[in-house]
Amino acid sequence: PARLPRELTVKRTDATATCSVQYATKDGTADKDDYKPKTGELNFQPGETTKTITIEIIDDNQWEQDETFYVILSNPQSGDDMTSLAPQCVATVTIVNDDVPGYLTFVKDEFHSLSKDGEAKIVVQRRSGCSGVVGAKWTTKDAQGAKAATAGEDYQETSGTVEFKHEELEKEIVVKLMPKPEANSFFMVELSDPYGGATLDKTTDGGDTKCICEVIIDYDTKSMAKTQTSLFGLDMESQWIAASTYKEQITMAILVNGSWEGQEEAGVGDVICHIIALPWKLLFATIPPPDFLGGWLCFVFSLIYIGFVTAIVGDMAASLGCVLSMPDEITAITLVALGTSLPDTFASKTAAVQDPHADNSIGNVTGSNSVNVFLGLGLPWTIGSIYWSMNFDSLRQDWEGHDAGGKMFGVSEALGGMGYLESYPDGGFMVPAGNLGFSVGVFTTCALLCIAGLVVRRKLFGGELGGPRGPKVVSAVFFVCLWFTYIGCASAMILSSD
């Protein structure tokens, strides 16, 4: 893939002394597959006011949603110890899909400007494409409310056209402000009538036909600096990103197909499925984004929610098996296994569609089932072992009389019992194997055949997933037949032993 340079300019205001500042990239929705991560240090000599950071963007000619990463400045140093970072010490870099004209939007809903500066700068961005010359009309508007600014008194009423050249992504609109020592006020700026194939951001105020933002005129320098520091300060950067992600994931849960565009194109079936799944979508949308506390909060909440859903699925499956007079062993390998494994299947399907490689798709299933076995069985069995080791003397009678399929733990095998007391006079946590050996043998055989199938696919078609349509269908049928083979053999053994 080609590597396209992206240059960021770092400015300093006082150029009298030698100074330096460190910089580093940070993943957002973009990662190392989209750009080349970079860290370094910029050194300013006396008289130098600007330095350039060059980041390599990886152009793989594959359509993707717009993705972002961040370049963060830190640790300013100078000989006179007078160097510090401005509030704007974090740059957001957006990697756009460059094959379509894109849509126009303001970079944020609110812009703060100082009255004494004499002008307000409003930044317009072009997203989801950068092909061709596009633009839109803009105009200032008086706002409504007690703190509304007045054209001619607080700002100069202005209108014009903002135009983007081919591959140009950002433009500034400048509105003149009247310097007045009064309370803070605000006015509106509207985008309308896009041309060149571009559209306007539908998610902002104004809908399809307009894009609206507020311009807040600050007369108190300290309050403005405090506001900007809280939004863009280095220590708050992760929380700011996470809060935005939190809002996005809740919005995606509410909308059909996860976006305004998807909702407009949704059919009746999509709407019905969305309504059925909406409570679960809203529940899981409350999981904190991984940017909070280094991802630990997301990890803990995810485990809790997964445990909650697993408990519900297990109870529902057990109840259904009871109603159908299905043995517990068959219920476990069919209803319970399906209920807990289907989410992994859907997650693997999503990974297979979105990722260029099959690693995440296959690793998700194998890793998830490893957790089910090692953690799902190992943890409760460990707790059970500790419990019976500590309480065997007081619960000895209950242990000896425990009924395991008509056979008691404390009765010898010669008398039709399990004979555990003879082999383990000190007791312990016992789980009769039953048909487990046969079931594991069949499963292992099917698993080896599955791995052999993946190896054959790699040699014949160059990958574990994908390939020509015919072999894809044959592979899918083969893998599904392996599952039915395991279910059929294990169920037959269980029913025959009963």
matplotlib code that plots the C-alpha trace (Angstrom):
import matplotlib.pyplot as plt

x = [0.0, 1.0, 2.1, 0.8, 2.4, 0.2, 1.9, 0.9, 2.3, 3.3, 3.5, 5.0, 4.4, 7.7, 10.7, 13.4, 14.8, 15.7, 12.9, 11.6, 8.4, 7.6, 4.9, 3.2, 0.4, -2.5, -5.0, -8.6, -10.8, -7.7, -4.8, -1.4, -3.1, -4.3, -1.2, 2.3, 2.5, 5.2, 6.8, 9.5, 10.7, 10.6, 13.5, 13.0, 16.0, 15.8, 13.8, 12.0, 8.2, 7.0, 7.9, 6.3, 5.3, 4.9, 2.7, 2.5, -1.1, -1.5, -3.6, -4.8, -7.4, -10.1, -13.3, -13.7, -15.6, -13.8, -11.3, -9.4, -6.2, -4.6, -1.2, -0.5, 2.1, 3.7, 6.7, 7.7, 11.2, 13.2, 16.3, 14.3, 11.6, 8.9, 7.6, 4.1, 1.5, -1.5, -5.0, -4.9, -2.2, -4.1, -4.7, -7.3, -6.4, -9.2, -8.4, -11.2, -12.5, -11.1, -13.3, -16.5, -17.3, -18.2, -20.4, -19.9, -20.2, -18.9, -16.1, -18.2, -21.6, -20.1, -17.2, -15.8, -14.2, -12.9, -14.6, -11.2, -9.8, -12.1, -13.1, -14.6, -13.2, -15.6, -14.1, -16.0, -14.8, -15.4, -15.9, -16.4, -14.7, -12.6, -13.0, -13.8, -14.6, -17.5, -18.9, -21.9, -23.4, -23.1, -24.7, -24.9, -28.2, -29.3, -30.1, -33.1, -33.0, -31.8, -28.1, -28.6, -26.1, -27.4, -26.0, -24.4, -23.9, -22.1, -21.0, -21.1, -23.8, -22.0, -22.7, -20.7, -19.6, -17.1, -15.5, -13.2, -10.8, -10.0, -8.7, -9.1, -10.7, -11.0, -11.9, -12.4, -15.3, -14.3, -16.9, -16.0, -16.8, -17.5, -15.3, -17.7, -17.2, -20.5, -21.8, -21.2, -23.6, -24.0, -25.2, -25.7, -23.9, -25.7, -24.5, -27.0, -27.3, -24.3, -23.0, -20.5, -22.1, -21.5, -24.3, -24.7, -24.4, -27.9, -27.1, -26.8, -29.4, -31.1, -31.4, -30.9, -31.2, -29.0, -26.1, -26.1, -23.6, -23.4, -20.7, -20.3, -18.7, -16.6, -15.7, -14.0, -10.6, -10.2, -13.5, -12.8, -9.4, -10.9, -13.5, -11.0, -8.6, -11.3, -12.2, -8.8, -6.3, -3.9, -5.1, -8.7, -8.1, -9.0, -12.1, -13.2, -12.7, -14.5, -17.5, -17.9, -17.7, -20.3, -22.7, -22.1, -22.7, -26.0, -27.1, -26.2, -28.2, -31.3, -31.2, -32.2, -29.0, -26.9, -27.0, -29.3, -28.4, -29.1, -32.4, -33.5, -32.7, -34.1, -36.9, -39.8, -37.7, -34.9, -37.3, -39.0, -35.6, -34.5, -37.6, -37.1, -33.4, -33.7, -33.8, -30.6, -29.0, -29.7, -28.5, -25.1, -24.8, -24.3, -21.0, -18.3, -16.0, -12.5, -11.0, -12.2, -9.6, -7.4, -10.2, -10.5, -14.0, -15.2, -13.6, -15.3, -18.7, -18.5, -17.8, -20.8, -23.1, -21.9, -22.4, -25.9, -26.9, -25.3, -27.3, -30.6, -29.7, -28.8, -32.0, -34.2, -32.4, -32.8, -36.5, -37.0, -35.2, -37.4, -40.5, -39.3, -38.3, -34.8, -31.9, -29.7, -26.6, -28.4, -29.8, -26.2, -24.6, -27.6, -29.7, -27.2, -24.3, -26.2, -27.4, -23.9, -22.0, -24.3, -23.1, -19.5, -20.6, -22.1, -19.0, -16.8, -18.9, -18.5, -14.8, -14.7, -16.4, -14.5, -11.0, -8.6, -7.4, -9.1, -7.2, -9.8, -12.7, -11.3, -9.4, -12.6, -14.4, -11.5, -10.6, -14.2, -14.7, -11.4, -12.6, -15.9, -14.0, -11.1, -12.9, -16.5, -15.7, -12.4, -13.5, -16.7, -14.9, -12.1, -14.5, -16.4, -13.1, -12.2, -15.6, -15.8, -12.2, -13.1, -16.6, -16.4, -16.5, -19.7, -21.4, -20.1, -23.6, -25.0, -21.9, -22.2, -25.9, -25.6, -27.5, -25.6, -27.9, -29.2, -25.8, -24.7, -21.2, -20.8, -22.0, -19.4, -19.4, -20.1, -23.4, -24.4, -22.9, -20.2, -17.6, -16.0, -15.7, -13.4, -11.0, -11.3, -11.9, -11.4, -14.1, -13.9, -15.6, -16.8, -18.2, -19.1, -17.7, -20.6, -20.3, -17.8, -14.9, -16.9, -18.2, -14.7, -13.4, -16.0, -15.5, -11.7, -12.1, -14.5, -12.1, -9.1, -11.2, -12.2, -8.5, -7.6, -10.4, -8.9, -5.4, -6.8, -8.6, -5.4, -3.4, -6.2, -7.7, -5.0, -7.0, -9.1, -12.1, -13.5, -12.6, -14.8, -18.5, -18.7, -15.9, -17.3, -20.6, -19.0, -16.8, -19.8, -21.8, -18.8, -18.4, -22.1, -22.1, -19.3, -21.5, -24.5, -22.2, -21.0, -24.5, -25.9, -23.2, -23.1, -26.9, -27.1, -24.7, -26.5, -29.9, -28.5, -27.0, -30.3]
y = [0.0, 3.6, 5.8, 9.4, 12.1, 14.2, 17.3, 19.0, 22.5, 23.3, 27.0, 28.9, 32.5, 33.6, 32.8, 34.4, 31.2, 27.6, 25.2, 21.7, 19.8, 16.0, 14.6, 11.2, 9.7, 8.0, 5.6, 6.6, 4.7, 4.5, 2.1, 1.0, -0.5, 3.1, 5.2, 4.8, 5.6, 8.1, 9.7, 12.3, 15.7, 19.1, 21.5, 25.2, 27.5, 31.2, 32.9, 29.7, 29.9, 26.8, 23.1, 20.4, 16.8, 14.4, 11.4, 8.7, 7.7, 4.2, 4.3, 0.7, 1.6, -0.1, 1.8, 2.5, 4.8, 8.0, 7.2, 9.4, 9.4, 12.0, 13.8, 14.9, 17.5, 17.1, 17.9, 21.4, 22.4, 25.6, 27.2, 29.9, 27.5, 29.9, 27.5, 26.0, 24.3, 26.1, 24.6, 23.3, 20.7, 17.8, 17.6, 15.3, 13.8, 12.4, 9.8, 10.1, 7.9, 9.8, 8.3, 10.4, 14.1, 13.8, 15.9, 19.3, 19.9, 22.2, 20.5, 21.1, 22.6, 25.5, 27.9, 30.2, 33.5, 36.5, 39.8, 41.7, 39.5, 41.2, 38.0, 34.6, 31.7, 28.8, 25.7, 23.7, 20.2, 17.9, 14.3, 10.8, 11.9, 14.6, 14.2, 17.2, 20.8, 21.2, 24.0, 25.5, 28.9, 30.3, 33.1, 34.5, 34.6, 36.2, 33.6, 33.6, 34.0, 36.3, 36.1, 36.3, 38.6, 41.3, 41.8, 45.2, 45.6, 42.4, 41.0, 42.0, 40.3, 38.4, 35.8, 34.1, 30.8, 28.2, 26.2, 23.2, 22.3, 18.7, 16.8, 19.9, 18.9, 22.0, 25.7, 28.6, 31.1, 34.4, 36.7, 40.2, 40.8, 44.2, 44.7, 45.5, 45.0, 43.2, 39.8, 36.8, 36.4, 34.1, 34.0, 31.3, 30.4, 28.3, 26.3, 25.7, 24.9, 22.5, 22.0, 19.8, 16.6, 17.2, 17.0, 18.5, 16.6, 15.3, 14.7, 18.4, 21.1, 21.9, 18.3, 17.7, 21.3, 23.2, 22.8, 25.1, 26.0, 28.4, 31.1, 32.2, 35.6, 35.5, 38.7, 37.1, 35.7, 33.6, 31.8, 31.1, 29.7, 27.5, 26.2, 25.3, 23.7, 21.5, 20.4, 20.1, 19.8, 16.9, 15.3, 15.3, 14.1, 10.4, 11.4, 13.7, 11.1, 8.5, 10.8, 11.3, 7.6, 7.0, 9.3, 7.7, 4.1, 5.1, 6.8, 3.8, 1.6, 3.7, 4.1, 1.3, -0.2, 2.1, 5.3, 7.9, 6.8, 3.1, 4.0, 5.7, 2.6, 0.1, -2.2, -3.6, -6.6, -4.4, -2.3, -5.4, -6.9, -3.5, -3.3, -6.8, -6.2, -2.6, -3.4, -5.4, -2.8, -0.1, -2.3, -3.0, 0.6, 1.6, -0.3, 2.4, 2.9, 1.5, 5.0, 5.2, 4.1, 2.4, 0.0, -1.7, -0.2, -1.6, -5.0, -5.3, -4.1, -6.5, -9.5, -8.6, -8.1, -11.3, -13.2, -11.8, -12.8, -16.2, -16.8, -15.9, -18.1, -21.0, -20.8, -20.5, -23.4, -25.6, -24.7, -25.5, -28.8, -29.7, -28.9, -31.1, -33.9, -33.6, -35.1, -32.4, -33.6, -33.1, -29.8, -28.7, -29.6, -28.2, -25.5, -24.1, -24.4, -22.7, -19.9, -19.1, -19.6, -17.8, -14.4, -15.6, -16.7, -13.3, -11.5, -13.7, -13.0, -9.3, -9.7, -11.8, -9.0, -6.0, -7.4, -8.1, -11.3, -14.3, -14.2, -12.3, -14.2, -17.7, -16.6, -15.1, -18.4, -20.5, -18.0, -17.6, -21.4, -21.7, -19.1, -21.1, -24.2, -23.0, -20.2, -21.3, -24.8, -24.3, -21.5, -23.1, -26.5, -24.8, -23.2, -26.5, -28.3, -25.7, -25.8, -29.6, -29.8, -27.3, -28.6, -32.4, -33.4, -31.5, -32.5, -36.1, -37.6, -35.5, -36.3, -40.1, -40.0, -37.9, -39.5, -39.5, -41.1, -43.7, -44.4, -43.0, -41.6, -43.5, -46.9, -49.3, -50.4, -54.0, -52.8, -50.6, -47.3, -45.0, -46.3, -42.9, -43.3, -46.3, -44.5, -41.1, -41.6, -37.8, -37.0, -34.2, -32.5, -35.3, -34.9, -38.3, -38.5, -40.4, -40.3, -37.4, -39.5, -40.6, -37.0, -35.5, -38.2, -37.3, -33.6, -33.9, -35.9, -33.3, -30.5, -32.1, -32.6, -28.9, -27.8, -30.1, -28.4, -25.0, -26.2, -27.5, -24.3, -22.3, -24.5, -24.6, -21.1, -19.0, -18.4, -20.0, -17.7, -16.5, -17.8, -18.9, -19.3, -23.0, -24.0, -21.5, -23.4, -26.8, -25.7, -24.3, -27.5, -29.6, -27.6, -27.7, -31.5, -31.8, -30.1, -32.3, -35.4, -34.5, -33.7, -37.0, -39.2, -37.7, -37.7, -41.3, -42.3, -40.4, -41.9, -45.4, -45.2, -44.0]
z = [0.0, -0.6, 2.2, 2.0, 4.2, 6.4, 7.8, 11.1, 12.0, 15.6, 16.4, 19.3, 20.3, 21.9, 19.8, 21.9, 23.5, 22.6, 23.5, 22.8, 23.0, 22.7, 20.6, 20.2, 18.2, 19.9, 18.3, 18.0, 15.6, 13.4, 14.3, 12.9, 9.8, 8.9, 9.7, 11.0, 14.7, 15.6, 18.6, 18.7, 19.8, 18.2, 18.9, 18.3, 17.9, 18.7, 16.0, 14.9, 15.3, 13.5, 13.2, 11.1, 12.2, 9.3, 9.8, 7.1, 6.2, 4.7, 1.6, 0.9, -1.7, 0.5, 1.3, 5.0, 7.3, 8.3, 11.1, 13.5, 15.5, 17.7, 17.9, 21.5, 22.6, 26.0, 28.2, 27.0, 27.9, 27.6, 29.1, 30.9, 32.1, 30.7, 28.0, 28.5, 26.3, 25.0, 25.5, 21.9, 22.5, 21.0, 17.2, 15.8, 12.4, 10.3, 7.6, 5.1, 2.3, -0.7, -3.4, -2.9, -2.6, 1.1, 3.3, 5.0, 8.7, 11.5, 13.5, 16.7, 17.7, 19.7, 19.0, 21.6, 20.6, 22.6, 21.8, 22.1, 19.3, 16.8, 14.9, 15.3, 13.4, 12.6, 11.1, 8.5, 7.6, 4.6, 5.7, 4.1, 0.9, -0.7, -4.5, -6.7, -5.9, -3.5, -1.3, 0.4, 1.2, 4.7, 6.7, 10.2, 12.1, 15.3, 18.0, 20.3, 24.0, 26.8, 25.8, 22.1, 20.3, 17.9, 14.4, 14.1, 17.8, 18.9, 15.5, 11.8, 9.8, 7.1, 4.4, 1.7, 0.2, 1.6, -1.2, -1.0, -3.7, -4.7, -1.7, 0.6, 3.9, 6.1, 5.7, 8.1, 8.1, 9.7, 11.3, 12.6, 16.2, 17.9, 21.0, 23.9, 27.6, 28.2, 29.3, 27.1, 24.2, 21.1, 17.5, 14.9, 11.6, 9.0, 6.1, 3.2, -0.5, -0.9, -4.4, -6.3, -5.1, -1.4, 1.2, 4.7, 8.0, 8.8, 12.5, 13.3, 13.9, 10.6, 9.3, 5.6, 4.4, 6.9, 9.2, 12.2, 14.9, 17.8, 18.1, 21.8, 22.3, 25.5, 27.2, 30.2, 29.2, 32.3, 31.9, 28.3, 29.1, 31.8, 29.4, 26.7, 29.1, 30.5, 27.0, 25.4, 28.3, 28.0, 31.3, 30.1, 26.5, 27.1, 29.0, 26.3, 23.6, 25.8, 26.5, 22.7, 22.1, 24.9, 23.2, 19.8, 21.1, 22.8, 19.6, 17.5, 19.9, 19.5, 15.6, 13.3, 11.7, 13.9, 12.0, 10.5, 7.0, 7.9, 9.5, 6.3, 4.2, 6.8, 5.7, 7.7, 8.8, 10.0, 12.1, 13.6, 14.6, 16.0, 18.2, 19.5, 20.3, 21.5, 25.3, 24.9, 22.7, 25.2, 28.1, 26.5, 25.2, 28.9, 29.1, 29.4, 26.4, 26.7, 27.0, 30.6, 33.2, 30.5, 29.5, 32.9, 33.5, 30.1, 30.9, 34.3, 33.1, 30.1, 32.3, 34.6, 31.6, 29.9, 33.2, 33.5, 29.9, 30.3, 33.5, 31.7, 28.7, 30.9, 32.9, 29.8, 28.1, 31.2, 31.5, 27.8, 28.2, 31.2, 29.2, 26.3, 28.7, 27.4, 29.5, 31.1, 29.1, 25.8, 26.9, 27.7, 24.4, 22.3, 23.8, 26.3, 23.9, 21.1, 23.4, 24.7, 21.4, 18.8, 20.0, 19.3, 15.8, 15.0, 16.4, 14.2, 11.2, 11.8, 12.1, 8.9, 7.0, 8.4, 8.9, 6.0, 7.7, 9.3, 12.6, 14.6, 13.2, 14.1, 17.2, 18.7, 18.6, 19.9, 22.5, 23.7, 24.1, 25.9, 28.4, 28.7, 29.6, 31.6, 33.5, 33.3, 34.6, 36.3, 38.6, 40.1, 40.3, 42.3, 44.6, 45.1, 45.9, 48.5, 50.0, 50.4, 51.7, 54.4, 55.3, 54.7, 58.3, 59.0, 55.7, 55.6, 55.8, 53.0, 50.9, 51.4, 50.6, 47.4, 44.6, 41.2, 38.7, 41.2, 42.7, 46.1, 46.7, 50.0, 48.9, 47.5, 43.8, 44.9, 46.4, 43.4, 44.6, 43.3, 45.7, 46.2, 50.0, 49.6, 47.3, 49.0, 52.7, 53.3, 50.7, 48.2, 45.4, 43.0, 39.5, 37.9, 34.4, 32.9, 29.1, 29.2, 27.8, 24.7, 24.2, 24.4, 22.0, 19.4, 19.9, 19.5, 16.3, 14.8, 15.9, 14.2, 11.0, 11.3, 11.6, 8.6, 6.6, 7.4, 6.4, 3.1, 2.4, 2.9, 0.5, -2.2, -2.0, -0.1, 3.1, 5.8, 4.9, 1.6, -1.8, -4.8, -4.0, -4.6, -2.2, 0.3, 0.3, 0.5, 3.4, 5.3, 4.8, 5.9, 9.1, 9.9, 9.3, 11.9, 14.5, 13.7, 13.9, 17.3, 18.5, 17.0, 18.4, 21.9, 22.2, 21.0, 23.7, 26.4, 25.5, 25.3, 28.7, 30.2]

ax = plt.figure().add_subplot(projection="3d")
ax.plot(x, y, z, "-o")
ax.set_aspect("equal")
plt.show()
